[in-house]
Amino acid sequence: MVTLGDMEIEVYADIWCPFTHVGLRAVQEARRVAGRDDVRVVVHAWPLELVNGGPMEATKVHHHADDLRAQVSPDLFARIADPFPTSMLPALAVASSAYRVGLEAGERMSLALRDALFERGLDISDEAVLQRLAADHGVSMPDDTDRAAVLADWEAGKARGVVGSPHFFCGENSVFCPSLEITRDPETGLAISRNTERLSEFLSACLA
């Protein structure tokens, strides 16, 4: 169980969502600029394989990552895991185990798992890979409590009206994917730009 304080930003997201990888980095940078490292980010599980009734398509992730790298984040998505994992549930449980250590450990683990998948090319559904990552961050491998917490996050997200990954909450404020403006053209595909105004508005309310 994650115990929240008064100054936490909550995010419902899946690890293999490339938009979340960009969004969390944007929030991390905005927090640094504001000098508010006291505000922690709590990333709850929003397991898309359960939401959508099946695993994420690797080609879809690669296309979205290519779009993000080309249009908004040239410094990200250096090396995506290949073969791409078919389940994120074990990795989400590792993140849950880290949050049981503390908010800082949980946030650090959540970011490390995404870096491993999108920047280091690691298959984070592989138990040996997860064991190394967990050990690097002083986190125990998950148990039944952590696996149950992933499902509990999913149920809590549905009750809170989560519409997709990533969905951000801070107090009474709620916004889906605040750092990006995404439109879809049937011929050219995704058009993506940074929405700094919406992200700043959300964070200003959180960090006030």
N, C-alpha and C positions, 0 to 999 in steps of 0.2 A: 504494500500500500504506500503510495506516494503522499507525503504530508506536505501540503502547500502552505506557504506563508502569504503575506499581503502583496508581495512584489514578484509575482511569477507570471510569465507569459506561457500559456498552454497552447500546444499544437497537436492536432490529430493528424497523423501522417503515416505513410508506409515508407520503408527504407528504399525500396526500388523505384520510388517516384522521383524522377529527375527534377521536377519543379520544386519539390521540397528541398533538395540538395542546394538549389540556388537560393530559395527563400530563407533557409536557416543561416546561410552565409551572409545574406543581406541584413538580417536581424542582428547577427553577431557583430557585424561591422558598425551598424547604427548604434548599438549599445556601447561599443568601444569609443566611438566619436563622442557620444553623450557622457562618457565617463561614468557609466552606470553598470559596472561589472557586478554590482550587488544584486541585480535583477537576473534571476535564473530563467532558463527556458526548459519547460517540462514537455517532452515529446511523448504523447500517448500513442499507443498502437491504433492504427486504422488499417487493418489487414485487407488489402484490396483483393487478395485471392478469395477471401470470404465474402467481401462486399459484392464482387463480380461473379462469384461462383466458379473461379478458375484462376490459374496463374497468369501473371503479366506476360504478354508476348514480347520476346526479346527484341524483335525487329521494331516494335512500337517504341520501346524504350530507347533504342539506338537512334531512331528518327527524331524523337523529341530531344535527346541529348545533342544531336547534330544541330538541330534548330536553335537550341539554347546557346550552344557554343558559338555558332555563327552570328547570332543576333544580339545576345546580351552578355554572355559570360565566356569570353575567349580563353580565360585562365582556368576553366573547369572542364571536367570530363576528359582527362588526359588518357585514361586507360580503363575502359569498361570491361568487367569480367566476361570472359568468353571461354567456356560456355556460360551462359547467363543462368543464375539460380532459378529453380522452379518453385521455390517456396521461401518466404521471408519469415515464417512463423518461428523457426529456431532463433534467428537473429533478433527478432522483436522480443523474444523471451530473455535474451542476453541483456538487451537494453533495460528490460524490467528488473532484472537482477541488479543491474548497476544502480538504478534509482532506489533500490532498497538500501544501498550503501549510503546514498545521499544525493541531493539535487545536483551538486556539481559533478559527481561521478556519473550520474545518469546522463546529464547533458553531454559530457565529454565522450561517453561511450556511444551515444546516439550519433554524434558527429563522426566519430572514428569508424563506425560501421559504414556510413555513407562514403567516407573517403576510401575505405577499403574496396568497396564495390565499384565506385565511379572513377577513382584516381589511381588505384593500385592494381586493379584488375583481379581482385581476389574473389573467389566463390564463397560468399559468406553463408551459404547453406551447408558447407562442409564443416563437420564437427571439429576437425583438427584445426581449421582456420579460426573458428570461433573460440576454441580453447586458447590459441595463441593471443588473439585479440583481448580476450577476457583477462588473461594473465598479465599482459602488457599494462592493463589499466587497473589491476588489483581487484578484479571482479570475479566472483564465483560463477561457475556454469549454472544455468537455470535449473530450477526444480519444478515440481508440479504447481507450486504457488505462483511462480513467474509465468508459467504457461497459462494458468487460469487468469492471471492479471491481463494478459493480452486479450483474451475473450471479454473480460470485464470492461476493458477500455473500449472495445468495439461496441458493446451494449451501451455504455455511458455516452459514447459519441453519437449513437443513433438517438438517444434520449435528448441530447443537447442540440440536435439539428445539424450535425456535420453533413456537408454536402459533397465533400471530396477531399483529396490530399493535395496540399496541406490546408487545413482549416485552423485559423488562429483565434484564441480567446484571451481576453485580459479583463477580468472583472465582468462588467456588463457588455463589454465590446466584443464583437464577433465579426470576423471577415474571412472570406475564402481567398487564399493565395494573394495576399495584399501587395507583394513586391513586384508582381508581373501583370501586364495587360496582354491577354491572349485572345486572338481572333483566328477563326478558321476559314480559309478560302478553299472551295472544292477543287480548284485547279492548282493553286500554288502551295497549299498546305497551311501550316501554322505561321502566323505573323505574331512575333513576340517583342515586347518592349518593356523596359523597366517602368514601373508605376511608383516613382519616388514620392509623389504627393500622397497617394493613398497609404503607403507604408509609413510615411512620416506622421500622417494624421493618426493612424492607429498607435504607433509607438509613443507619440506625444501624450496620448491619453494614458498609456500604460506607465510611462516614466515620470509622469507629473508628480 
